Amino acid sequence: MAFGDFLTKRFGRQYLNTRFLDVGTGSGVHLLLLRKLGIQDVTATDISAEAVQVAQLNEFQSLGGQRICFLQCDLFTGIEAGQEFDVILFNPPGWQTPSATFLEALKTSDGTQGLAIEAMFYGERTLRRFFEQVPNYLKPGGKVIIGLNSLVGIDAVLKEMCEVQDGRYQCDWSLSERHEFPLALYTEQWRALQPLIRQEITQWVNNGLAYCRFTEEGEVMWSYEIIELAFTPRST
């Protein structure tokens, strides 16, 4: 909701002819907002075939037509070489790579509802691959808008982004919005694993891999930060 609210405030009529790419679109909700704003040139990717089908159905049911180009692929693998976009959106998995102990507990826990584990964890790995590739698909002067969960370690992620592109691009970013939310566990399976989840988060924080705030009642308060990025080629 925070990401969608930002998009509706950020992009107005001056962006009607702008090319947008939404990486990891999920249900397609953010692209539907762009369509309702009048933006026509929109492409979306998602690794999940089911997510792509749901997003296509959502567009048809909400807007009565299908103008968004949906591609089932991992990040940019389905985008043809040479294609470039003015704005690339990404709302990546928000948590670090889980420990072996947590993965084993997840396998043996009851219930299968909820997001696939790849949609929640391994955020830093996914972001590393994203940052390695994204400048190749961005028009000169284009922007990357990304929503980052503090449980993935925002400072470390941005530092690594610069290291990945060092020598090719100067990487500049600005914080557009910051929100704080309580950690919500929506299924019985995740609620049953709450002690282990808290243990995982505590280890990440203690190791400097993530940050959050613990209330006196023990509630985990994490931050969601919307970052705008730009890549300027370095002179050779």
N, CA and C of each residue as an Amber inpcrd file, in Angstrom:
protein
   708
   0.8290000  -1.2030000   0.0000000   0.0000000   0.0000000   0.0000000
   0.8660000   1.2560000   0.0000000   1.9610000   1.2400000   0.7670000
   2.8500000   2.3990000   0.8120000   3.4770000   2.6480000  -0.5540000
   3.8890000   1.5830000  -1.2370000   4.5100000   1.7130000  -2.5520000
   3.4930000   2.2490000  -3.5570000   2.2790000   1.7090000  -3.5280000
   1.2370000   2.1620000  -4.4370000   0.8610000   3.6100000  -4.1960000
   0.7720000   4.0000000  -2.9230000   0.4470000   5.3830000  -2.5910000
   1.5310000   6.3130000  -3.1130000   2.7840000   5.8930000  -3.0000000
   3.8860000   6.7140000  -3.5140000   3.7740000   6.8850000  -5.0270000
   3.4580000   5.8080000  -5.7500000   3.3610000   5.8930000  -7.2060000
   2.2830000   6.8680000  -7.6410000   1.1450000   6.8490000  -6.9620000
   0.0580000   7.7530000  -7.3500000   0.4430000   9.2150000  -7.1090000
   1.3080000   9.4740000  -6.1420000   1.7510000  10.8430000  -5.8760000
   2.9110000  11.2480000  -6.7840000   3.7070000  10.2880000  -7.1860000
   4.9510000  10.5780000  -7.9130000   4.7320000  10.7620000  -9.4110000
   3.7990000  10.0290000  -9.9900000   3.6700000  10.0120000 -11.4430000
   2.3160000  10.5610000 -11.8890000   2.3870000  11.7070000 -12.5700000
   1.1850000  12.3570000 -13.0680000   1.1550000  12.3960000 -14.5820000
   0.4570000  13.3770000 -15.1480000   0.2280000  13.4410000 -16.5920000
   1.5110000  13.5880000 -17.3970000   2.5440000  14.1760000 -16.8060000
   3.7870000  14.3560000 -17.5480000   4.4830000  13.0380000 -17.8470000
   3.9900000  11.9430000 -17.2470000   4.6060000  10.6300000 -17.4630000
   3.7560000   9.7220000 -18.3500000   2.7710000  10.2770000 -19.0440000
   1.8640000   9.4410000 -19.8400000   2.6020000   8.6790000 -20.9370000
   3.6760000   9.2190000 -21.4620000   4.4200000   8.5640000 -22.5410000
   5.7050000   7.9010000 -22.0470000   5.7530000   7.6380000 -20.7640000
   6.9310000   7.0350000 -20.1510000   6.8500000   5.5220000 -20.1980000
   7.9710000   4.8640000 -20.4460000   8.0300000   3.4010000 -20.4510000
   8.3410000   2.8940000 -19.0440000   7.4620000   2.0420000 -18.5090000
   7.6190000   1.4930000 -17.1700000   7.8730000  -0.0080000 -17.2430000
   8.7230000  -0.4830000 -16.3380000   8.9400000  -1.9140000 -16.1370000
   8.7830000  -2.2130000 -14.6560000   7.9380000  -3.1830000 -14.3290000
   7.7480000  -3.6090000 -12.9390000   8.3270000  -5.0050000 -12.7960000
   9.4070000  -5.1210000 -12.0520000  10.0920000  -6.3970000 -11.8650000
   9.5260000  -7.0790000 -10.6220000   9.0900000  -8.3390000 -10.7790000
   8.4700000  -9.0550000  -9.6690000   7.1060000  -8.4750000  -9.3610000
   6.2500000  -8.4230000 -10.3520000   4.9930000  -7.6770000 -10.2400000
   3.9850000  -8.2870000  -9.2770000   4.0740000  -9.5970000  -9.0110000
   3.0960000 -10.2220000  -8.1120000   1.6990000 -10.1550000  -8.6890000
   0.7640000  -9.5900000  -7.9440000  -0.6250000  -9.4990000  -8.3960000
  -0.8380000  -8.4030000  -9.4310000   0.1830000  -7.5780000  -9.6770000
   0.0620000  -6.5100000 -10.6540000  -0.5930000  -5.2470000 -10.1310000
  -0.7700000  -5.1470000  -8.8350000  -1.5380000  -4.0330000  -8.2720000
  -0.9100000  -2.6740000  -8.5840000   0.4140000  -2.5850000  -8.5720000
   1.0450000  -1.2980000  -8.8320000   0.9010000  -0.8890000 -10.2920000
   0.9170000  -1.8610000 -11.1840000   0.7400000  -1.5380000 -12.5950000
  -0.6800000  -1.0960000 -12.9010000  -1.6370000  -1.6580000 -12.1880000
  -3.0160000  -1.2150000 -12.3820000  -3.1630000   0.2490000 -11.9790000
  -2.4540000   0.6690000 -10.9380000  -2.4690000   2.0770000 -10.5570000
  -1.8920000   2.9450000 -11.6730000  -0.7980000   2.5030000 -12.2740000
  -0.2040000   3.2620000 -13.3710000  -1.1640000   3.3530000 -14.5550000
  -1.8120000   2.2490000 -14.8740000  -2.7990000   2.2670000 -15.9590000
  -3.9140000   3.2490000 -15.6690000  -4.3850000   3.2840000 -14.4160000
  -5.4660000   4.2030000 -14.0570000  -5.0100000   5.6550000 -14.1060000
  -3.7020000   5.8770000 -13.9740000  -3.1640000   7.2210000 -14.1090000
  -3.0210000   7.6330000 -15.5700000  -3.2930000   6.6930000 -16.4750000
  -3.2250000   6.9960000 -17.9040000  -1.9660000   6.5510000 -18.5960000
  -1.0640000   5.9160000 -17.8690000   0.1950000   5.4440000 -18.4620000
  -0.0640000   4.1640000 -19.2400000   0.3930000   4.1210000 -20.4830000
   0.0380000   3.0310000 -21.3890000   1.1530000   2.0170000 -21.6200000
   2.4040000   2.4790000 -21.6280000   3.5290000   1.6040000 -21.9890000
   4.0810000   0.9580000 -20.7230000   3.5350000  -0.1990000 -20.4000000
   3.8680000  -0.8630000 -19.1350000   4.2160000  -2.3240000 -19.4030000
   5.3350000  -2.7740000 -18.8460000   5.7640000  -4.1730000 -18.9350000
   5.9830000  -4.6930000 -17.5190000   5.6750000  -5.9710000 -17.3120000
   5.8260000  -6.5590000 -15.9810000   6.4260000  -7.9480000 -16.0960000
   7.2950000  -8.2810000 -15.1380000   7.8580000  -9.6240000 -15.0870000
   7.5970000 -10.2310000 -13.7220000   7.5160000 -11.5520000 -13.6960000
   7.4600000 -12.2840000 -12.4260000   7.9180000 -13.7070000 -12.6900000
   8.6350000 -14.2700000 -11.7290000   9.1470000 -15.6300000 -11.8900000
   8.0420000 -16.6720000 -11.7760000   6.9190000 -16.2860000 -11.1690000
   5.8090000 -17.2060000 -10.9260000   4.7920000 -17.1430000 -12.0580000
   4.5400000 -18.2890000 -12.6990000   3.5160000 -18.3500000 -13.7400000
   2.1460000 -18.0520000 -13.1620000   1.8950000 -18.5190000 -11.9480000
   0.6070000 -18.2610000 -11.3030000   0.4120000 -16.7730000 -11.0570000
   1.4640000 -16.0800000 -10.6040000   1.3660000 -14.6440000 -10.3610000
   1.0420000 -13.9010000 -11.6510000   1.6780000 -14.2830000 -12.7520000
   1.4160000 -13.6370000 -14.0400000  -0.0400000 -13.8410000 -14.4540000
  -0.5480000 -15.0410000 -14.2840000  -1.9440000 -15.3060000 -14.6360000
  -2.9000000 -14.4720000 -13.7930000  -2.6110000 -14.3810000 -12.5030000
  -3.4580000 -13.5840000 -11.6070000  -3.3940000 -12.1100000 -11.9980000
  -2.2050000 -11.5960000 -12.2970000  -2.0540000 -10.1940000 -12.6740000
  -2.7930000  -9.8840000 -13.9710000  -2.7210000 -10.7950000 -14.9360000
  -3.4470000 -10.6030000 -16.1910000  -4.9520000 -10.5580000 -15.9460000
  -5.4390000 -11.4670000 -15.1050000  -6.8610000 -11.4970000 -14.7760000
  -7.2710000 -10.2280000 -14.0360000  -6.4270000  -9.7680000 -13.1280000
  -6.7430000  -8.5510000 -12.3920000  -6.8490000  -7.3470000 -13.3210000
  -5.9610000  -7.2660000 -14.3090000  -6.0330000  -6.1550000 -15.2580000
  -7.3300000  -6.2060000 -16.0460000  -7.6780000  -7.3950000 -16.5370000
  -8.8950000  -7.5300000 -17.3450000 -10.1400000  -7.2010000 -16.5300000
 -10.2020000  -7.7200000 -15.2990000 -11.3870000  -7.4920000 -14.4760000
 -11.4770000  -6.0530000 -13.9930000 -10.3390000  -5.4160000 -13.7380000
 -10.3550000  -4.0580000 -13.1910000 -10.5200000  -2.9960000 -14.2670000
  -9.9280000  -3.2440000 -15.4460000  -9.8790000  -2.2020000 -16.4680000
 -10.5410000  -2.6150000 -17.7800000 -11.0200000  -3.8470000 -17.8520000
 -11.7570000  -4.2800000 -19.0320000 -10.9310000  -4.4460000 -20.2800000
  -9.6660000  -4.6160000 -20.1560000  -8.8010000  -4.8180000 -21.3140000
  -7.4300000  -5.2500000 -20.8710000  -6.5690000  -5.5760000 -21.8390000
  -5.2220000  -6.0310000 -21.5160000  -4.2160000  -5.2750000 -22.3690000
  -3.5480000  -4.3090000 -21.7360000  -2.5190000  -3.5310000 -22.4100000
  -1.1420000  -3.7500000 -21.8010000  -1.0910000  -4.2600000 -20.6000000
   0.1910000  -4.5240000 -19.9500000   0.8280000  -5.7640000 -20.5690000
   2.1210000  -5.6700000 -20.8580000   2.8720000  -6.8180000 -21.3670000
   3.4290000  -7.5900000 -20.1780000   2.8920000  -8.7830000 -19.9300000
   3.3450000  -9.6210000 -18.8190000   4.2950000 -10.6960000 -19.3300000
   5.4010000 -10.8900000 -18.6030000   6.3880000 -11.9000000 -18.9660000
   6.7160000 -12.7480000 -17.7530000   6.6380000 -14.0550000 -17.9110000
   7.0800000 -14.9410000 -16.8410000   8.5770000 -15.1570000 -16.9980000
   9.3540000 -14.6220000 -16.0920000  10.8070000 -14.7720000 -16.1580000
  11.4100000 -14.3450000 -14.8280000  12.6670000 -14.6850000 -14.6530000
  13.4190000 -14.3360000 -13.4420000  14.0910000 -12.9870000 -13.6650000
  13.6210000 -11.9650000 -12.9580000  14.1190000 -10.5970000 -13.0990000
  14.0390000 -10.1540000 -14.5650000  15.1910000 -10.0100000 -15.2520000
  15.1980000  -9.4440000 -16.6030000  15.3830000 -10.4860000 -17.6990000
  15.3620000 -11.7670000 -17.3550000  15.7480000 -12.7710000 -18.3510000
  14.8070000 -12.8240000 -19.5460000  13.5710000 -12.3700000 -19.4060000
  12.6340000 -12.3960000 -20.5200000  12.6020000 -11.1220000 -21.3350000
  13.3840000 -10.1190000 -20.9330000  13.4160000  -8.8430000 -21.6490000
  14.4150000  -8.9390000 -22.7940000  13.9880000  -8.5530000 -23.9930000
  14.8680000  -8.6330000 -25.1520000  16.0350000  -7.6630000 -25.0050000
  17.1770000  -8.0850000 -25.4850000  18.3680000  -7.2290000 -25.4420000
  18.0950000  -5.9410000 -26.2000000  18.5200000  -4.8310000 -25.6280000
  18.3230000  -3.5410000 -26.2690000  17.0990000  -2.7870000 -25.7940000
  16.1790000  -3.4690000 -25.1190000  15.0210000  -2.7760000 -24.5850000
  15.4290000  -1.9400000 -23.3730000  14.9530000  -0.7120000 -23.3320000
  15.2700000   0.1780000 -22.2250000  14.0010000   0.8630000 -21.7370000
  14.0010000   1.2130000 -20.4580000  12.8140000   1.7750000 -19.8240000
  13.1820000   3.0700000 -19.1030000  12.1920000   3.9600000 -19.0150000
  12.3990000   5.2240000 -18.3080000  12.3700000   5.0310000 -16.7960000
  11.4780000   4.1550000 -16.3410000  11.3210000   3.8980000 -14.9090000
  11.2280000   2.4010000 -14.6820000  12.0390000   1.8850000 -13.7770000
  11.9880000   0.4750000 -13.3990000  11.6020000   0.4010000 -11.9290000
  10.5590000  -0.3630000 -11.6440000  10.0490000  -0.5360000 -10.2880000
  10.4420000  -1.9120000  -9.7660000  10.7310000  -1.9880000  -8.4700000
  11.0570000  -3.2890000  -7.8780000  10.6730000  -3.2760000  -6.4080000
   9.9080000  -4.2820000  -6.0240000   9.5160000  -4.4650000  -4.6290000
  10.0140000  -5.8600000  -4.2270000  11.2810000  -5.9960000  -3.8570000
  11.9220000  -7.3080000  -3.7180000  11.5230000  -8.0230000  -2.4390000
  11.9040000  -9.3080000  -2.3310000  11.7270000 -10.0060000  -1.0530000
  12.3790000  -9.2100000   0.0670000  11.7260000  -9.1670000   1.2270000
  12.1390000  -8.2380000   2.2550000  13.0120000  -8.7930000   3.3530000
  13.2600000 -10.1140000   3.3490000  14.0070000 -10.7020000   4.4620000
  15.3000000 -11.3340000   3.9700000  16.2380000 -11.4760000   4.9080000
  17.5220000 -12.1040000   4.6340000  17.3630000 -13.5920000   4.3250000
  18.4510000 -14.1950000   3.8960000  18.4990000 -15.6430000   3.7280000
  18.3220000 -16.3200000   5.0850000  17.3810000 -17.2480000   5.2150000
  17.1260000 -17.8760000   6.5200000  18.2130000 -18.8870000   6.8780000
  18.3050000 -19.1690000   8.1510000  19.2730000 -20.1550000   8.6240000
  18.7680000 -21.5630000   8.3040000  19.6810000 -22.5150000   8.3560000
  19.3110000 -23.9080000   8.1290000  18.3170000 -24.3910000   9.1800000
  18.4700000 -23.9070000  10.4090000  17.5420000 -24.2810000  11.4860000
  16.1270000 -23.8300000  11.1730000  16.0000000 -22.6150000  10.6740000
  14.6700000 -22.1060000  10.3580000  14.0680000 -22.8550000   9.1690000
  14.8690000 -23.1260000   8.1530000  14.3690000 -23.8430000   6.9800000
  13.8690000 -25.2310000   7.3640000  14.5890000 -25.8930000   8.2610000
  14.1750000 -27.2230000   8.6980000  12.8630000 -27.1350000   9.4750000
  12.7390000 -26.1370000  10.3260000  11.5000000 -25.9550000  11.0850000
  10.3350000 -25.6560000  10.1570000  10.5890000 -24.9020000   9.1120000
   9.5360000 -24.5730000   8.1480000   9.0540000 -25.8200000   7.4160000
   9.9970000 -26.6920000   7.0570000   9.6280000 -27.9190000   6.3490000
   8.7480000 -28.8270000   7.1980000   9.0080000 -28.8550000   8.4880000
   8.2940000 -29.7860000   9.3630000   7.0690000 -29.1690000  10.0240000
   6.8340000 -27.8690000   9.7840000   5.6810000 -27.2120000  10.4080000
   4.4050000 -27.5420000   9.6410000   3.2790000 -27.4250000  10.3090000
   1.9890000 -27.6740000   9.6880000   1.5620000 -26.4670000   8.8720000
   0.8880000 -26.7650000   7.7530000   0.3170000 -25.6860000   6.9450000
   1.1920000 -25.3230000   5.7750000   0.5610000 -24.9790000   4.6850000
   1.2920000 -24.6070000   3.4730000   0.8090000 -23.2780000   2.9140000
  -0.0720000 -22.5820000   3.6440000  -0.5900000 -21.3330000   3.1300000
   0.4540000 -20.2280000   3.2350000   0.2040000 -19.1650000   2.4590000
   1.0870000 -18.0140000   2.5320000   2.0000000 -17.9360000   1.3240000
   2.8210000 -16.9030000   1.2920000   3.7280000 -16.6960000   0.1850000
   4.7950000 -17.7800000   0.1360000   5.2650000 -18.0720000  -1.0730000
   6.4020000 -18.9740000  -1.2140000   7.5910000 -18.3720000  -0.4870000
   8.4390000 -19.2270000   0.0550000   9.5610000 -18.7440000   0.8530000
  10.4820000 -17.8390000   0.0380000  10.5860000 -18.1140000  -1.2740000
  11.4430000 -17.2790000  -2.1240000  10.9000000 -15.8700000  -2.2690000
   9.5870000 -15.6830000  -2.0330000   8.9950000 -14.3540000  -2.1360000
   9.2030000 -13.5390000  -0.8630000   9.6650000 -14.1990000   0.2120000
   9.8300000 -13.5180000   1.4940000  11.3040000 -13.4130000   1.8930000
  12.0510000 -14.4920000   1.6660000  13.4510000 -14.5450000   2.0850000
  14.3880000 -14.4060000   0.8790000  15.6910000 -14.5070000   1.1550000
  16.7520000 -14.4140000   0.1470000  16.7820000 -13.0330000  -0.5190000
  16.3130000 -12.0100000   0.1990000  16.2380000 -10.6810000  -0.3880000
  17.5700000 -10.1380000  -0.8360000  18.6200000 -10.3380000  -0.0350000
  19.9120000  -9.7680000  -0.3940000  20.4950000 -10.4310000  -1.6380000
  20.2280000 -11.7240000  -1.8250000  20.7090000 -12.4120000  -3.0340000
  19.9890000 -11.8940000  -4.2630000  18.6790000 -11.7460000  -4.1660000
  17.8870000 -11.2520000  -5.2880000  18.2920000  -9.8340000  -5.6570000
  18.5150000  -8.9920000  -4.6390000  18.9070000  -7.6140000  -4.9020000
  20.2810000  -7.5350000  -5.5520000  21.1800000  -8.4010000  -5.1660000
  22.5070000  -8.4020000  -5.7800000  22.4030000  -8.6720000  -7.2850000
  21.6010000  -9.6620000  -7.6520000  21.4330000  -9.9690000  -9.0800000
  20.7160000  -8.8250000  -9.8080000  19.7530000  -8.2130000  -9.1350000
  19.0250000  -7.0880000  -9.7250000  19.9680000  -5.9370000 -10.0390000
  20.8150000  -5.5660000  -9.0720000  21.7150000  -4.4360000  -9.2570000
  22.7820000  -4.7190000 -10.3140000  23.1610000  -5.9610000 -10.4810000
  24.1320000  -6.3120000 -11.5120000  23.5800000  -6.0570000 -12.9150000
  22.2600000  -6.2080000 -13.0780000  21.6560000  -6.1720000 -14.4080000
  20.9030000  -4.8890000 -14.7390000  20.3630000  -4.2040000 -13.7330000
  19.3890000  -3.1480000 -14.0060000  19.9010000  -2.0210000 -14.8990000
  21.1750000  -1.5620000 -14.8140000  21.5820000  -0.4600000 -15.7000000
  21.4600000  -0.7990000 -17.1810000  21.5190000  -2.0780000 -17.5290000
  21.4420000  -2.4890000 -18.9330000  20.0580000  -2.2520000 -19.5280000
  19.0550000  -2.0570000 -18.6780000  17.6820000  -1.9160000 -19.1540000
  17.1040000  -0.5380000 -18.8480000  17.9570000   0.3850000 -18.4660000
  17.5140000   1.7140000 -18.0680000  17.9480000   2.7330000 -19.1150000
  17.0090000   3.5710000 -19.5630000  17.3450000   4.6290000 -20.5010000
  18.2680000   5.6440000 -19.8230000  19.0770000   6.3690000 -20.5920000
  19.8800000   7.4390000 -19.9940000  18.9740000   8.4270000 -19.2600000
  19.3350000   8.7310000 -18.0200000  18.5090000   9.6220000 -17.2230000
  17.3270000   8.9450000 -16.5650000  17.2070000   7.6260000 -16.7390000
  16.0900000   6.8950000 -16.1610000  16.2310000   6.7030000 -14.6670000
  15.1500000   6.2440000 -14.0430000  15.1060000   6.0710000 -12.5970000
  14.7460000   4.6380000 -12.2300000  15.2970000   4.1960000 -11.1350000
  14.8860000   2.9490000 -10.4950000  14.2110000   3.3180000  -9.1820000
  13.0180000   2.7920000  -8.9720000  12.3120000   3.0340000  -7.7190000
  12.1140000   1.6930000  -7.0420000  12.6250000   1.5990000  -5.8260000
  12.6580000   0.3050000  -5.1570000  12.1800000   0.4560000  -3.7190000
  11.3640000  -0.4910000  -3.2810000  10.8970000  -0.5020000  -1.9020000
  11.7090000  -1.4950000  -1.0990000  12.3880000  -1.0290000  -0.0690000
  13.3060000  -1.8820000   0.6920000  12.8270000  -2.0490000   2.1310000
  12.8420000  -3.2910000   2.5670000  12.4930000  -3.6610000   3.9290000
  13.7600000  -3.6270000   4.7800000  13.6930000  -3.0120000   5.9490000
  14.8940000  -2.9070000   6.7800000  15.4020000  -4.2710000   7.2450000
  14.5600000  -5.3210000   7.1460000  15.0030000  -6.6540000   7.5350000
  15.8900000  -7.3010000   6.4720000  16.0430000  -6.6330000   5.3230000
  16.9930000  -7.1090000   4.3270000  18.3210000  -6.3590000   4.4530000
  18.3700000  -5.2960000   5.2470000  19.6100000  -4.5710000   5.4650000
  19.8420000  -3.5060000   4.4220000  19.1190000  -2.3920000   4.5140000
  19.1290000  -1.3810000   3.4620000  20.5100000  -0.7700000   3.2730000
  21.1890000  -0.4110000   4.3490000  22.5150000   0.2060000   4.2320000
  23.4830000  -0.7080000   3.4920000  23.4880000  -1.9770000   3.8780000
  24.4010000  -2.9310000   3.2390000  24.0400000  -3.1360000   1.7810000
  22.7410000  -3.1510000   1.4810000  22.2850000  -3.3510000   0.0990000
  22.7540000  -2.2040000  -0.7910000  22.5820000  -0.9660000  -0.3280000
  22.9890000   0.1820000  -1.1400000  24.5060000   0.2510000  -1.2970000
  25.2280000  -0.1000000  -0.2520000  26.6890000  -0.1290000  -0.3500000
  27.1320000  -1.1650000  -1.3760000  26.4990000  -2.3260000  -1.3390000
  26.8800000  -3.3770000  -2.2830000  26.5230000  -2.9860000  -3.7100000
  25.4000000  -2.2710000  -3.8870000  25.0200000  -1.8170000  -5.2120000
  26.1320000  -0.9860000  -5.8300000  26.6800000  -0.0560000  -5.0540000
  27.7530000   0.7880000  -5.5610000  28.9930000  -0.0380000  -5.8820000
  29.2890000  -1.0360000  -5.0450000  30.4480000  -1.8790000  -5.2890000
  30.2750000  -2.7120000  -6.5510000  29.0440000  -3.2160000  -6.7740000
  28.7710000  -4.0320000  -7.9590000  29.0080000  -3.2300000  -9.2340000
  28.6020000  -1.9570000  -9.2310000  28.6840000  -1.1380000 -10.4420000
  29.9050000  -0.2190000 -10.4670000  30.7590000  -0.3220000  -9.4700000
  31.9350000   0.5490000  -9.4170000  32.7880000   0.3490000 -10.6650000
  33.1930000   1.4490000 -11.2780000  33.9780000   1.3820000 -12.5040000
  33.1300000   1.5670000 -13.7380000  31.8510000   1.2360000 -13.6580000
  30.9450000   1.4080000 -14.8070000  30.0230000   2.6040000 -14.6250000
  29.4560000   2.7070000 -13.4090000  28.4570000   3.7490000 -13.1740000
  28.6940000   4.4190000 -11.8240000  28.3420000   5.6950000 -11.7750000
  28.1890000   6.3650000 -10.4950000  26.7580000   6.1380000 -10.0460000
  26.5840000   5.6170000  -8.8410000  25.2580000   5.2850000  -8.3280000
  24.8350000   6.3440000  -7.3150000  23.7090000   6.9540000  -7.5700000
  23.1740000   7.9650000  -6.6660000  21.7740000   7.5560000  -6.2500000
  21.4550000   7.7990000  -4.9730000  20.1180000   7.4700000  -4.5050000
  19.6320000   8.5250000  -3.5300000  18.3270000   8.5740000  -3.4050000
  17.7100000   9.4700000  -2.4270000  16.5470000   8.7420000  -1.7730000
  16.3320000   9.0320000  -0.5130000  15.2140000   8.4570000   0.2230000
  13.9740000   9.2940000  -0.0510000  12.9570000   8.6630000  -0.6320000
  11.7220000   9.3720000  -0.9530000  10.7120000   9.3000000   0.1800000
  10.5760000   8.1330000   0.7800000   9.6380000   7.9640000   1.8790000
  10.1490000   6.8950000   2.8250000   9.7520000   7.0240000   4.0840000
  10.0640000   6.0000000   5.0770000   8.8360000   5.7620000   5.9400000
   8.4890000   4.4960000   6.1230000   7.3390000   4.1210000   6.9360000
   7.7800000   3.0570000   7.9350000   7.1050000   3.0080000   9.0590000
   7.3930000   1.9790000  10.0540000   6.1360000   1.1610000  10.3120000
   6.2920000  -0.1710000  10.3440000   5.1630000  -1.0670000  10.5150000
   5.4920000  -2.1370000  11.5520000   4.4900000  -2.6300000  12.2610000
   4.7060000  -3.8000000  13.1150000   4.8000000  -5.0520000  12.2610000
   5.6070000  -5.9870000  12.6960000   5.7220000  -7.2520000  11.9810000
   4.4210000  -8.0320000  12.1430000   3.7720000  -8.3300000  11.0190000
   2.4910000  -9.0420000  11.0430000   2.6780000 -10.4280000  10.4280000
   2.1950000 -11.4450000  11.1080000   2.2650000 -12.8270000  10.6400000
   0.8360000 -13.2710000  10.3450000   0.5270000 -13.4990000   9.0610000
  -0.8560000 -13.6050000   8.6360000  -1.4240000 -15.0190000   8.6380000
  -0.5960000 -16.0340000   8.7370000  -1.1070000 -17.3990000   8.6960000
  -0.7720000 -18.1330000   9.9910000  -1.5070000 -19.2000000  10.2520000
  -1.2500000 -19.9930000  11.4590000   0.1590000 -20.5850000  11.4320000
   0.6020000 -20.9840000  10.2500000   1.9390000 -21.5650000  10.1370000
   3.0100000 -20.5670000  10.5700000   2.9160000 -19.3220000  10.0910000
   3.9230000 -18.3310000  10.4380000   3.8030000 -17.9240000  11.9010000
   2.5730000 -17.8530000  12.4070000   2.4130000 -17.4980000  13.8230000
   3.0000000 -18.5750000  14.7300000   2.8720000 -19.8340000  14.3090000
   3.4520000 -20.9190000  15.1020000   4.9770000 -20.8390000  15.1260000
   5.5430000 -20.2580000  14.0860000   7.0030000 -20.1300000  13.9950000
   7.5100000 -18.8000000  14.5470000   6.6450000 -18.0530000  15.1910000
   7.0070000 -16.7130000  15.6470000   8.2710000 -16.6750000  16.5030000
   8.4740000 -17.5880000  17.4680000   9.7270000 -17.5320000  18.2420000
  10.9740000 -17.6850000  17.3750000  10.9050000 -18.5820000  16.3820000
  12.0540000 -18.7590000  15.5030000  12.2600000 -17.5530000  14.5950000
  11.1610000 -16.9650000  14.1290000  11.2620000 -15.7780000  13.2820000
  11.9240000 -14.6430000  14.0600000  11.4990000 -14.4710000  15.2970000
  12.1070000 -13.4280000  16.1250000  13.5900000 -13.7090000  16.3420000
  13.9330000 -14.9870000  16.5440000  15.3390000 -15.3630000  16.7140000
  16.1450000 -15.0390000  15.4630000  15.5760000 -15.3390000  14.2920000
  16.2530000 -15.0160000  13.0260000  16.5100000 -13.5160000  12.9290000
  15.4700000 -12.7340000  13.1770000  15.5850000 -11.2870000  13.0580000
  16.6190000 -10.7450000  14.0360000  16.6110000 -11.2580000  15.2640000
  17.5680000 -10.7990000  16.2710000  19.0000000 -11.0840000  15.8320000
  19.2230000 -12.2510000  15.2400000  20.5660000 -12.5910000  14.7620000
  20.9960000 -11.6620000  13.6300000  20.0770000 -11.3770000  12.7100000
  20.4030000 -10.4550000  11.6170000  20.7950000  -9.0860000  12.1660000
  19.9970000  -8.5990000  13.1190000  20.2710000  -7.2790000  13.6930000
  21.6100000  -7.2780000  14.4230000  21.8640000  -8.2950000  15.2240000
  23.1130000  -8.3690000  15.9860000  24.3350000  -8.4630000  15.0790000
  24.1580000  -9.0570000  13.9060000  25.2640000  -9.2020000  12.9570000
  25.3550000  -8.0270000  11.9880000  24.5120000  -7.0190000  12.1860000
  24.5540000  -5.8380000  11.3280000  23.9980000  -6.0670000   9.9400000
  23.2120000  -7.1230000   9.7570000  22.6550000  -7.4510000   8.4420000
  21.2740000  -6.8500000   8.2330000  20.6640000  -6.3480000   9.2750000
  19.3170000  -5.7970000   9.1930000  19.1250000  -4.8650000  10.3730000
  18.0410000  -4.1100000  10.3430000  17.7210000  -3.3070000  11.5130000
  16.2160000  -3.1890000  11.6780000  15.8210000  -3.0350000  12.9290000
  14.4250000  -2.8560000  13.2860000  14.3980000  -2.2970000  14.7060000
  13.2070000  -2.0820000  15.2260000  13.0510000  -1.5800000  16.5900000
  12.1910000  -2.5610000  17.3670000  12.6230000  -2.8980000  18.5780000
  11.8480000  -3.7790000  19.4430000  11.1420000  -2.9270000  20.4990000
   9.8200000  -3.0520000  20.5940000   9.0810000  -2.3060000  21.5980000
   9.2280000  -2.9660000  22.9650000   8.7890000  -2.2800000  24.0080000
   8.8560000  -2.8410000  25.3560000   8.0300000  -4.1140000  25.4720000
   6.9890000  -4.2130000  24.6310000   6.1500000  -5.4140000  24.6490000
   6.7410000  -6.5430000  23.8050000   7.8820000  -6.2920000  23.1860000
   8.5350000  -7.3190000  22.3800000   8.1180000  -7.3380000  20.9300000
   7.3490000  -6.3390000  20.5130000   6.8990000  -6.2950000  19.1220000
   8.0280000  -5.8060000  18.2260000   8.1200000  -6.4140000  17.0380000
   9.1370000  -6.0250000  16.0680000   8.5620000  -4.9330000  15.1660000
   9.2290000  -3.7910000  15.1340000   8.8280000  -2.6800000  14.2650000
   9.9000000  -2.5180000  13.1860000   9.5230000  -2.7790000  11.9440000
  10.4770000  -2.6830000  10.8430000  10.1390000  -1.4850000   9.9660000
  11.1070000  -0.9960000   9.2270000  10.8800000   0.1710000   8.3770000
  10.8730000  -0.2400000   6.9080000  10.0520000   0.4830000   6.1560000
   9.9300000   0.2870000   4.7070000  10.3370000   1.5970000   4.0560000
  11.3960000   1.5510000   3.2560000  11.9610000   2.7620000   2.6800000
  11.8880000   2.7020000   1.1620000  11.3350000   3.7540000   0.5700000
  11.2230000   3.8580000  -0.8830000  12.3820000   4.7190000  -1.3690000
  13.2300000   4.1090000  -2.1980000  14.4700000   4.7220000  -2.6550000
  14.3860000   4.9790000  -4.1540000  14.8620000   6.1430000  -4.5970000
  15.0170000   6.4210000  -6.0290000  16.5010000   6.3560000  -6.3760000
  16.8080000   5.6200000  -7.4340000  18.2020000   5.3960000  -7.8410000
  18.4290000   5.9110000  -9.2500000  19.6470000   6.3710000  -9.4900000
  20.0590000   6.7660000 -10.8250000  21.4780000   6.2630000 -11.0710000
  21.7520000   5.8860000 -12.3150000  23.0720000   5.3650000 -12.6920000
  23.6450000   6.2470000 -13.7850000  24.7810000   6.8680000 -13.5100000
  25.4400000   7.7260000 -14.4970000  26.7100000   7.0350000 -14.9780000
  26.8310000   6.7810000 -16.2960000  28.0490000   6.1050000 -16.7860000
  29.3050000   6.8940000 -16.4630000  30.3190000   6.1950000 -16.0130000
  31.6030000   6.8390000 -15.7530000  32.3600000   6.9800000 -17.0610000
  33.0720000   8.0670000 -17.2080000  33.8730000   8.2790000 -18.4130000
  35.0450000   7.3140000 -18.4120000  35.3790000   6.7860000 -19.5850000
  36.4590000   5.8070000 -19.6950000  37.7490000   6.4710000 -20.1360000
